[in-house]
Amino acid sequence: MKKELRDIYRDLMAVISSVSPKMTSQIYYFTKFKKKINLKNPQTFNEKLMYLKLNEYENNELITKCVDKYKVREYIKECGLENILNELIGVYDNANEIDFDKLPNQFVLKCNHAAGFNIICKNKSELDIDKTKKQLNKWIKTNYWKYVAEMQYKNVEKKIVCEKYLESKDENSIEDYKIYCFNGKPKFCMVCIGRNLGKPTYYFLDTEWKILKMNPAGKKAPDDLVIPKPKSMDKMYEYAEVLAKPFKFVRVDFYDYNDKPIFGELTFTPAGCVDTNYIDGWDKKLGDWLKI
């Protein structure tokens, strides 16, 4: 879909969400799977996530806090895991409040009420500050939740957050590890390989670090493929279980930074509840794991 058509589609979905989040979800699901979603008796993982999104997330204060990329820090501290938080540099109501002269040479700016609203600065001297402010102020005015009716974002008080930029020892991006937790229990981890080369491949690995054949990449993976396991992986699983305890489903994201886990975010609707990459019955299998 070309950008112009994608923007028209997105804006139309936002209008529909204002009237009926359920209708937006039904349309979005149909465009991805070419079939109607079963919300009366959801069976698959995607269907159950969609059901939870529509029925349990909008007025859930804890989930609102946990999707808020600023206030989630309170939840992490309440769980006794302040040590895994990335360094907070500043928080702002709009981009005009940011004093870029006082920021370090490297940093990350992100909006707290959305996914993907991020600006990564590796060298401040090369940053177009006016363009950055314009983009941030555009994002901060956006009702992101409306695009695909992700109700958990609806009541987030919008902020801009500045955090420390995490750089690996070899100057490449820090690897992130996304742990899927069902009814409070971690089941598997998603790892991205080759992001620095511009050709990312996603693998799912179980708690024994064996590749699961639940997506095309995993199914095609040769038997001798070795995906390096970070030294902090066991700690990630330990912390994920603590953070996931109150939730029917949550994905807990970490970075491996100097062999230590650093918290990334909590995700309640991976791929917007329309992940089409599950193969060979895995969408249903994951749905069986999720008790709603």
C-alpha beads as a LAMMPS data file, in Angstrom:
LAMMPS data file: protein, C-alpha beads

292 atoms
291 bonds

1 atom types
1 bond types

-500.0 500.0 xlo xhi
-500.0 500.0 ylo yhi
-500.0 500.0 zlo zhi

Masses

1 110.0

Atoms # bond

1 1 1 0.000 0.000 0.000
2 1 1 1.451 3.373 -1.038
3 1 1 2.008 5.998 1.632
4 1 1 -0.851 8.229 0.434
5 1 1 -3.352 5.368 0.478
6 1 1 -1.970 4.135 3.804
7 1 1 -2.499 7.578 5.351
8 1 1 -6.064 7.785 4.006
9 1 1 -6.814 4.298 5.349
10 1 1 -5.301 5.155 8.735
11 1 1 -7.274 8.404 9.009
12 1 1 -10.483 6.629 8.048
13 1 1 -9.864 3.985 10.705
14 1 1 -9.309 6.742 13.263
15 1 1 -12.716 8.241 12.450
16 1 1 -14.381 4.844 12.768
17 1 1 -12.608 4.203 16.091
18 1 1 -14.181 7.349 17.534
19 1 1 -17.585 5.786 16.889
20 1 1 -16.926 2.049 17.198
21 1 1 -13.565 0.576 18.223
22 1 1 -15.092 -2.848 17.629
23 1 1 -15.820 -2.031 13.989
24 1 1 -12.283 -0.744 13.473
25 1 1 -10.937 -3.986 14.904
26 1 1 -13.197 -6.097 12.707
27 1 1 -12.132 -4.202 9.576
28 1 1 -8.458 -4.342 10.502
29 1 1 -8.592 -8.079 11.171
30 1 1 -10.424 -8.748 7.908
31 1 1 -7.896 -6.757 5.846
32 1 1 -5.064 -8.879 7.290
33 1 1 -6.626 -12.356 7.414
34 1 1 -9.344 -12.077 4.730
35 1 1 -11.897 -13.547 7.123
36 1 1 -14.182 -12.362 9.911
37 1 1 -12.914 -12.296 13.452
38 1 1 -14.657 -14.386 16.096
39 1 1 -15.130 -12.078 19.080
40 1 1 -18.045 -13.961 20.644
41 1 1 -15.975 -17.086 21.193
42 1 1 -12.347 -16.208 20.391
43 1 1 -10.049 -19.168 19.816
44 1 1 -6.790 -17.985 18.267
45 1 1 -4.109 -15.876 19.905
46 1 1 -4.895 -12.877 17.692
47 1 1 -8.630 -13.181 18.391
48 1 1 -8.136 -13.403 22.143
49 1 1 -5.790 -10.411 22.175
50 1 1 -8.380 -8.461 20.193
51 1 1 -11.077 -9.500 22.674
52 1 1 -8.972 -8.372 25.642
53 1 1 -8.129 -5.097 23.913
54 1 1 -11.784 -4.262 23.336
55 1 1 -13.221 -5.508 26.622
56 1 1 -10.621 -5.113 29.371
57 1 1 -8.005 -2.499 28.508
58 1 1 -9.666 0.914 28.151
59 1 1 -10.575 1.449 31.809
60 1 1 -7.840 -0.684 33.370
61 1 1 -5.694 1.781 35.332
62 1 1 -2.796 -0.638 35.714
63 1 1 -2.607 -1.382 32.002
64 1 1 -2.877 2.340 31.189
65 1 1 0.064 2.931 33.512
66 1 1 2.056 0.069 32.029
67 1 1 1.694 1.114 28.384
68 1 1 2.669 4.665 29.321
69 1 1 6.388 4.797 28.544
70 1 1 6.883 7.284 31.383
71 1 1 4.577 6.039 34.148
72 1 1 5.535 2.404 33.590
73 1 1 8.688 3.319 35.482
74 1 1 6.515 3.576 38.613
75 1 1 5.277 0.027 38.066
76 1 1 8.816 -1.271 37.609
77 1 1 9.827 0.361 40.907
78 1 1 6.726 -1.023 42.657
79 1 1 7.857 -4.491 41.552
80 1 1 11.260 -3.903 43.175
81 1 1 13.108 -3.805 39.859
82 1 1 14.305 -0.207 39.695
83 1 1 17.768 -1.545 38.825
84 1 1 16.625 -2.545 35.309
85 1 1 15.360 0.909 34.336
86 1 1 17.222 2.902 31.710
87 1 1 18.497 6.326 32.768
88 1 1 15.802 9.017 32.506
89 1 1 17.158 12.323 31.207
90 1 1 13.960 14.348 31.036
91 1 1 10.200 14.398 30.505
92 1 1 8.276 17.133 28.692
93 1 1 4.734 18.154 27.752
94 1 1 5.846 19.306 24.305
95 1 1 9.026 19.632 22.285
96 1 1 9.329 23.371 22.923
97 1 1 10.223 22.591 26.554
98 1 1 13.322 20.593 25.555
99 1 1 16.622 22.405 26.069
100 1 1 18.730 20.558 23.502
101 1 1 21.875 22.380 24.649
102 1 1 21.624 20.571 27.980
103 1 1 21.099 17.124 26.476
104 1 1 24.074 14.751 26.082
105 1 1 25.518 14.064 22.652
106 1 1 23.531 10.829 22.377
107 1 1 19.965 10.240 23.570
108 1 1 16.566 8.817 22.662
109 1 1 13.355 10.841 22.517
110 1 1 10.008 9.065 22.460
111 1 1 6.347 9.775 22.973
112 1 1 4.840 7.842 25.846
113 1 1 1.411 7.208 24.312
114 1 1 2.304 5.280 21.181
115 1 1 4.471 2.648 19.532
116 1 1 7.173 3.714 17.113
117 1 1 7.148 7.423 17.921
118 1 1 10.907 7.497 18.576
119 1 1 13.881 9.651 17.602
120 1 1 17.324 8.166 18.148
121 1 1 20.155 10.680 18.277
122 1 1 23.655 9.226 17.960
123 1 1 25.369 12.558 17.336
124 1 1 23.690 15.799 18.430
125 1 1 25.783 17.899 16.043
126 1 1 24.066 16.118 13.140
127 1 1 20.541 16.447 14.546
128 1 1 18.108 18.810 12.812
129 1 1 16.597 20.281 15.969
130 1 1 13.812 22.255 14.261
131 1 1 12.735 19.184 12.310
132 1 1 12.892 17.091 15.480
133 1 1 10.700 19.546 17.399
134 1 1 8.190 19.675 14.567
135 1 1 7.966 15.883 14.428
136 1 1 7.625 15.477 18.185
137 1 1 4.923 18.133 18.425
138 1 1 3.031 16.454 15.598
139 1 1 3.242 13.115 17.404
140 1 1 2.229 14.548 20.768
141 1 1 -1.023 15.828 19.214
142 1 1 -1.794 12.457 17.640
143 1 1 -4.484 10.216 19.098
144 1 1 -2.481 7.109 18.293
145 1 1 -4.966 4.726 19.913
146 1 1 -7.516 5.448 17.195
147 1 1 -5.473 4.064 14.288
148 1 1 -6.332 0.437 15.058
149 1 1 -8.408 0.958 18.228
150 1 1 -5.656 0.027 20.699
151 1 1 -7.754 0.953 23.713
152 1 1 -4.911 0.635 26.225
153 1 1 -3.394 3.882 24.923
154 1 1 -6.602 5.927 25.042
155 1 1 -6.240 7.379 28.539
156 1 1 -2.473 7.918 28.586
157 1 1 -1.516 11.500 29.507
158 1 1 0.774 12.469 26.627
159 1 1 4.420 13.233 27.349
160 1 1 7.790 13.222 25.594
161 1 1 10.445 11.147 27.347
162 1 1 14.201 11.445 26.927
163 1 1 16.358 8.471 27.928
164 1 1 19.956 7.386 27.672
165 1 1 21.047 5.990 24.318
166 1 1 22.236 2.419 24.763
167 1 1 25.156 1.492 22.532
168 1 1 26.741 -1.946 22.221
169 1 1 30.443 -2.646 22.557
170 1 1 30.842 -2.915 18.783
171 1 1 28.880 0.322 18.133
172 1 1 25.922 -1.573 16.694
173 1 1 22.369 -1.387 18.012
174 1 1 21.674 -3.128 21.292
175 1 1 19.815 -6.401 20.764
176 1 1 16.340 -6.600 22.224
177 1 1 14.563 -9.666 23.549
178 1 1 10.777 -9.856 23.681
179 1 1 9.388 -12.374 26.169
180 1 1 5.802 -13.545 25.671
181 1 1 4.017 -14.213 28.968
182 1 1 0.718 -16.068 29.220
183 1 1 -1.304 -15.742 32.428
184 1 1 1.801 -14.613 34.252
185 1 1 4.185 -17.257 32.888
186 1 1 6.928 -16.677 30.302
187 1 1 6.629 -19.140 27.420
188 1 1 9.087 -18.022 24.757
189 1 1 11.209 -15.166 23.473
190 1 1 11.352 -13.357 20.141
191 1 1 14.779 -12.272 18.906
192 1 1 15.633 -10.111 15.910
193 1 1 18.749 -11.065 13.929
194 1 1 20.375 -8.877 11.268
195 1 1 18.689 -5.576 12.061
196 1 1 21.997 -3.749 11.630
197 1 1 22.291 -5.129 8.112
198 1 1 18.871 -3.814 7.142
199 1 1 17.470 -7.340 6.728
200 1 1 15.925 -8.253 10.073
201 1 1 14.852 -11.837 10.671
202 1 1 12.706 -12.784 13.660
203 1 1 13.105 -16.053 15.503
204 1 1 11.099 -17.444 18.385
205 1 1 12.951 -19.502 20.995
206 1 1 11.560 -21.463 23.922
207 1 1 12.827 -21.220 27.485
208 1 1 15.476 -23.869 26.682
209 1 1 16.727 -21.619 23.849
210 1 1 15.555 -23.941 21.094
211 1 1 14.158 -22.402 17.916
212 1 1 10.401 -22.805 17.576
213 1 1 9.052 -23.508 14.102
214 1 1 6.123 -21.173 14.582
215 1 1 6.949 -18.677 11.832
216 1 1 8.534 -19.014 8.355
217 1 1 12.027 -18.060 9.561
218 1 1 11.920 -20.635 12.346
219 1 1 10.633 -23.348 10.058
220 1 1 13.373 -22.688 7.494
221 1 1 16.154 -22.374 10.092
222 1 1 18.904 -24.980 9.561
223 1 1 19.457 -27.435 12.400
224 1 1 22.956 -26.067 13.002
225 1 1 21.854 -22.427 13.316
226 1 1 23.140 -20.991 16.593
227 1 1 21.571 -17.840 17.968
228 1 1 23.792 -16.430 20.721
229 1 1 22.104 -16.534 24.101
230 1 1 22.848 -13.419 26.178
231 1 1 24.335 -13.895 29.604
232 1 1 21.420 -11.948 31.061
233 1 1 18.721 -14.161 29.504
234 1 1 17.928 -16.104 32.684
235 1 1 17.540 -12.814 34.559
236 1 1 15.260 -11.520 31.809
237 1 1 12.957 -14.502 32.252
238 1 1 13.036 -14.061 36.031
239 1 1 12.134 -10.380 35.810
240 1 1 9.535 -10.992 33.097
241 1 1 7.644 -13.352 35.396
242 1 1 7.583 -10.729 38.145
243 1 1 6.302 -8.026 35.791
244 1 1 3.769 -10.265 34.042
245 1 1 2.108 -11.569 37.201
246 1 1 -1.076 -9.400 37.122
247 1 1 -1.806 -9.850 33.422
248 1 1 -3.549 -12.427 31.253
249 1 1 -1.067 -11.624 28.519
250 1 1 1.858 -9.257 28.207
251 1 1 5.074 -9.176 26.222
252 1 1 8.004 -7.961 28.310
253 1 1 10.786 -6.367 26.261
254 1 1 14.383 -6.079 27.417
255 1 1 17.724 -4.939 26.064
256 1 1 20.914 -6.838 26.831
257 1 1 23.297 -4.044 27.829
258 1 1 26.781 -4.952 29.030
259 1 1 25.464 -8.412 29.960
260 1 1 22.698 -6.909 32.078
261 1 1 18.969 -6.651 31.317
262 1 1 17.552 -3.186 30.764
263 1 1 13.776 -2.796 30.621
264 1 1 12.310 -1.741 27.291
265 1 1 8.522 -1.754 27.494
266 1 1 5.392 -3.784 28.193
267 1 1 3.352 -4.686 25.109
268 1 1 -0.229 -5.929 25.318
269 1 1 -1.173 -6.047 21.627
270 1 1 1.804 -7.375 19.605
271 1 1 1.443 -6.553 15.914
272 1 1 -1.837 -4.828 16.725
273 1 1 -3.465 -8.247 17.351
274 1 1 -3.069 -9.182 13.679
275 1 1 0.207 -11.088 13.501
276 1 1 -0.068 -13.037 10.236
277 1 1 3.303 -14.791 10.583
278 1 1 2.189 -17.688 12.780
279 1 1 2.130 -20.915 10.756
280 1 1 1.153 -24.568 11.136
281 1 1 -1.567 -23.967 13.704
282 1 1 0.502 -21.850 16.086
283 1 1 -2.045 -19.026 16.230
284 1 1 -4.515 -21.538 17.687
285 1 1 -1.901 -23.152 19.947
286 1 1 -0.953 -19.815 21.465
287 1 1 -4.649 -19.096 21.837
288 1 1 -4.989 -22.300 23.873
289 1 1 -2.250 -21.055 26.194
290 1 1 -4.052 -17.762 26.815
291 1 1 -6.881 -18.178 29.321
292 1 1 -9.265 -15.222 29.203

Bonds

1 1 1 2
2 1 2 3
3 1 3 4
4 1 4 5
5 1 5 6
6 1 6 7
7 1 7 8
8 1 8 9
9 1 9 10
10 1 10 11
11 1 11 12
12 1 12 13
13 1 13 14
14 1 14 15
15 1 15 16
16 1 16 17
17 1 17 18
18 1 18 19
19 1 19 20
20 1 20 21
21 1 21 22
22 1 22 23
23 1 23 24
24 1 24 25
25 1 25 26
26 1 26 27
27 1 27 28
28 1 28 29
29 1 29 30
30 1 30 31
31 1 31 32
32 1 32 33
33 1 33 34
34 1 34 35
35 1 35 36
36 1 36 37
37 1 37 38
38 1 38 39
39 1 39 40
40 1 40 41
41 1 41 42
42 1 42 43
43 1 43 44
44 1 44 45
45 1 45 46
46 1 46 47
47 1 47 48
48 1 48 49
49 1 49 50
50 1 50 51
51 1 51 52
52 1 52 53
53 1 53 54
54 1 54 55
55 1 55 56
56 1 56 57
57 1 57 58
58 1 58 59
59 1 59 60
60 1 60 61
61 1 61 62
62 1 62 63
63 1 63 64
64 1 64 65
65 1 65 66
66 1 66 67
67 1 67 68
68 1 68 69
69 1 69 70
70 1 70 71
71 1 71 72
72 1 72 73
73 1 73 74
74 1 74 75
75 1 75 76
76 1 76 77
77 1 77 78
78 1 78 79
79 1 79 80
80 1 80 81
81 1 81 82
82 1 82 83
83 1 83 84
84 1 84 85
85 1 85 86
86 1 86 87
87 1 87 88
88 1 88 89
89 1 89 90
90 1 90 91
91 1 91 92
92 1 92 93
93 1 93 94
94 1 94 95
95 1 95 96
96 1 96 97
97 1 97 98
98 1 98 99
99 1 99 100
100 1 100 101
101 1 101 102
102 1 102 103
103 1 103 104
104 1 104 105
105 1 105 106
106 1 106 107
107 1 107 108
108 1 108 109
109 1 109 110
110 1 110 111
111 1 111 112
112 1 112 113
113 1 113 114
114 1 114 115
115 1 115 116
116 1 116 117
117 1 117 118
118 1 118 119
119 1 119 120
120 1 120 121
121 1 121 122
122 1 122 123
123 1 123 124
124 1 124 125
125 1 125 126
126 1 126 127
127 1 127 128
128 1 128 129
129 1 129 130
130 1 130 131
131 1 131 132
132 1 132 133
133 1 133 134
134 1 134 135
135 1 135 136
136 1 136 137
137 1 137 138
138 1 138 139
139 1 139 140
140 1 140 141
141 1 141 142
142 1 142 143
143 1 143 144
144 1 144 145
145 1 145 146
146 1 146 147
147 1 147 148
148 1 148 149
149 1 149 150
150 1 150 151
151 1 151 152
152 1 152 153
153 1 153 154
154 1 154 155
155 1 155 156
156 1 156 157
157 1 157 158
158 1 158 159
159 1 159 160
160 1 160 161
161 1 161 162
162 1 162 163
163 1 163 164
164 1 164 165
165 1 165 166
166 1 166 167
167 1 167 168
168 1 168 169
169 1 169 170
170 1 170 171
171 1 171 172
172 1 172 173
173 1 173 174
174 1 174 175
175 1 175 176
176 1 176 177
177 1 177 178
178 1 178 179
179 1 179 180
180 1 180 181
181 1 181 182
182 1 182 183
183 1 183 184
184 1 184 185
185 1 185 186
186 1 186 187
187 1 187 188
188 1 188 189
189 1 189 190
190 1 190 191
191 1 191 192
192 1 192 193
193 1 193 194
194 1 194 195
195 1 195 196
196 1 196 197
197 1 197 198
198 1 198 199
199 1 199 200
200 1 200 201
201 1 201 202
202 1 202 203
203 1 203 204
204 1 204 205
205 1 205 206
206 1 206 207
207 1 207 208
208 1 208 209
209 1 209 210
210 1 210 211
211 1 211 212
212 1 212 213
213 1 213 214
214 1 214 215
215 1 215 216
216 1 216 217
217 1 217 218
218 1 218 219
219 1 219 220
220 1 220 221
221 1 221 222
222 1 222 223
223 1 223 224
224 1 224 225
225 1 225 226
226 1 226 227
227 1 227 228
228 1 228 229
229 1 229 230
230 1 230 231
231 1 231 232
232 1 232 233
233 1 233 234
234 1 234 235
235 1 235 236
236 1 236 237
237 1 237 238
238 1 238 239
239 1 239 240
240 1 240 241
241 1 241 242
242 1 242 243
243 1 243 244
244 1 244 245
245 1 245 246
246 1 246 247
247 1 247 248
248 1 248 249
249 1 249 250
250 1 250 251
251 1 251 252
252 1 252 253
253 1 253 254
254 1 254 255
255 1 255 256
256 1 256 257
257 1 257 258
258 1 258 259
259 1 259 260
260 1 260 261
261 1 261 262
262 1 262 263
263 1 263 264
264 1 264 265
265 1 265 266
266 1 266 267
267 1 267 268
268 1 268 269
269 1 269 270
270 1 270 271
271 1 271 272
272 1 272 273
273 1 273 274
274 1 274 275
275 1 275 276
276 1 276 277
277 1 277 278
278 1 278 279
279 1 279 280
280 1 280 281
281 1 281 282
282 1 282 283
283 1 283 284
284 1 284 285
285 1 285 286
286 1 286 287
287 1 287 288
288 1 288 289
289 1 289 290
290 1 290 291
291 1 291 292
